[in-house]
């Protein structure tokens, strides 16, 4: 609609007041909808960030105390909160449990190292006594019983398992040693004894 005031010779476009009000309400509604969408997106981002932070903290906690995504789980108190109160309550009780868990883990690692060391000494003893891939436990047993390294392994079941494992793998080890030293004849002579 074209309107021109009688005092001017110019024309201008103007919107009727009803149209201007509708446009203003539409602009206000759009502004409110955009603001609501931004607020919802910010809340969603904050929630996702909080979940990611919680998950990362959980994985860091598992890794710090010796676990991981596939490692041993973090020890949890048995029987609920009353047990934690008896141990000192809250975080202190959790700290004590973690310290106990770490001490047990250290003991297990030390025992494993000791077993590996004993197995290596037992294997060394078998090599010193000339045990080959064709040796039999019953025949070699009387020769081995006087050695301290034999007595260091406490159970007969473990001794027999170490002996069998040694006999199964001695051929490949001797071949590897013979190839490194160049003494193939020594390997054949030793394996035939």
C-alpha positions in Angstrom: 0.0 0.0 0.0 1.4 3.3 -0.9 0.8 6.2 1.4 1.9 9.7 0.9 1.3 12.6 3.3 -0.4 15.5 1.6 2.4 17.9 2.7 5.1 16.0 0.9 5.4 15.1 -2.7 7.3 11.9 -1.8 5.8 8.4 -1.4 6.9 5.7 1.1 6.0 2.1 1.8 4.4 1.6 5.2 2.8 -1.4 6.8 -0.5 -1.2 8.6 -0.2 -1.4 12.3 -1.8 -5.0 12.5 0.8 -6.3 10.1 3.6 -4.6 12.1 2.3 -6.2 15.3 2.1 -9.7 13.8 5.7 -9.3 12.4 6.9 -8.1 15.9 5.3 -11.1 17.6 6.7 -13.5 15.1 10.2 -12.0 15.6 9.8 -12.3 19.4 8.6 -15.9 19.1 11.6 -16.8 16.9 14.0 -15.1 19.3 12.5 -17.1 22.2 12.6 -20.4 20.3 16.3 -19.8 19.3 17.1 -18.9 22.9 15.3 -22.1 24.2 17.2 -24.2 21.6 20.5 -22.8 22.7 19.7 -23.4 26.3 18.7 -27.0 25.6 21.8 -27.6 23.5 24.0 -26.2 26.3 22.3 -28.5 28.9 22.8 -31.5 26.6 26.5 -30.6 26.1 26.9 -30.2 29.8 25.3 -33.5 30.6 27.4 -35.3 27.9 30.5 -33.6 29.3 29.7 -34.7 32.8 29.2 -38.3 31.6 32.5 -38.3 29.7 34.3 -36.8 32.7 32.8 -39.5 35.0 33.8 -42.2 32.6 37.3 -40.9 32.3 37.6 -40.6 36.1 36.5 -44.2 36.4 39.0 -45.4 33.9 41.8 -43.3 35.6 40.8 -44.8 38.9 41.0 -48.3 37.6 44.3 -47.7 36.0 45.7 -46.0 39.1 44.8 -49.0 41.3 46.1 -51.6 38.9 43.2 -52.3 36.6 42.0 -51.0 33.3 39.1 -51.6 31.0 39.9 -55.3 31.1 41.9 -55.4 34.3 40.8 -56.4 37.8 37.9 -54.4 39.1 38.4 -51.8 41.9 37.6 -53.5 45.2 34.2 -52.5 46.6 33.1 -52.7 50.2 31.2 -55.8 51.1 28.0 -55.2 53.0 27.3 -51.5 52.4 28.2 -48.3 54.2 28.1 -49.6 57.8 31.3 -51.5 57.1 33.0 -48.3 55.8 32.0 -46.5 59.0 33.6 -49.3 61.0 36.8 -48.9 59.0 37.0 -45.2 59.5 34.2 -44.0 57.4 33.8 -42.4 53.9 36.9 -41.7 52.0 39.2 -42.9 54.7 37.7 -46.3 54.6 38.0 -46.5 50.8 41.7 -45.4 51.1 42.4 -48.2 53.6 40.7 -50.7 51.3 42.7 -49.5 48.4 46.0 -49.7 50.4 45.1 -53.2 51.5 44.3 -54.2 47.9 47.7 -52.7 46.7 49.6 -54.6 49.4 47.9 -57.9 48.4 48.8 -57.1 44.8 52.4 -56.4 45.6 52.6 -59.7 47.6 51.2 -61.6 44.6 53.7 -60.0 42.2 56.5 -60.8 44.6 55.4 -64.5 44.8 55.1 -64.7 41.0 58.7 -63.3 40.7 59.9 -65.8 43.2 58.2 -68.7 41.4 59.7 -67.5 38.1 63.1 -67.3 39.7 62.7 -70.8 41.2 61.6 -72.1 37.8 64.7 -70.6 36.2 67.0 -72.1 38.8 65.3 -75.5 38.4 65.8 -75.3 34.6 69.4 -74.4 35.2 69.8 -77.5 37.5 68.2 -79.7 34.8 70.7 -78.4 32.3 73.6 -79.0 34.7 72.6 -82.6 35.3 72.4 -83.2 31.5 68.6 -83.8 31.2 67.6 -84.1 27.5 64.3 -84.2 25.6 64.4 -88.0 25.9 65.0 -88.2 29.7 62.4 -89.8 31.9 61.3 -88.4 35.2 61.7 -91.7 37.0 65.2 -92.2 35.8 66.4 -88.6 36.5 64.7 -88.2 39.9 67.4 -89.9 42.0 70.1 -87.8 40.4 68.2 -84.5 41.1 67.0 -85.1 44.7 70.2 -84.1 46.3 70.4 -80.7 44.7 69.2 -77.6 46.7 67.6 -76.1 43.6 65.4 -79.3 43.4 64.3 -78.8 47.0 63.5 -75.1 46.5 60.4 -76.0 44.4 58.1 -77.2 47.2 55.6 -79.5 45.6 56.2 -82.7 43.6 53.5 -81.7 41.1 55.3 -78.4 40.3 58.7 -80.2 40.0 57.1 -82.7 37.5 55.4 -80.0 35.5 58.7 -78.0 35.3 60.6 -81.1 34.2 58.0 -82.0 31.5 58.0 -78.4 30.2 61.8 -78.4 30.2 61.9 -81.7 28.3 59.4 -80.5 25.7 61.2 -77.2 25.1 64.8 -78.2 25.5 65.2 -79.3 21.9 64.2 -75.9 20.5 66.4 -74.1 23.1 69.5 -76.3 22.4 69.0 -75.9 18.6 68.8 -72.1 19.1 72.0 -72.2 21.2 73.7 -74.4 18.7 72.9 -72.2 15.8 74.1 -69.2 17.7 77.4 -70.8 18.7 77.8 -72.9 15.5 78.1 -76.2 17.4 75.6 -78.4 15.7 77.5 -81.6 16.5 77.5 -80.8 20.2 73.7 -80.5 20.1 73.3 -83.9 18.4 75.7 -85.6 20.8 74.0 -84.1 23.8 70.5 -85.0 22.7 71.5 -88.6 22.1 72.9 -89.1 25.7 
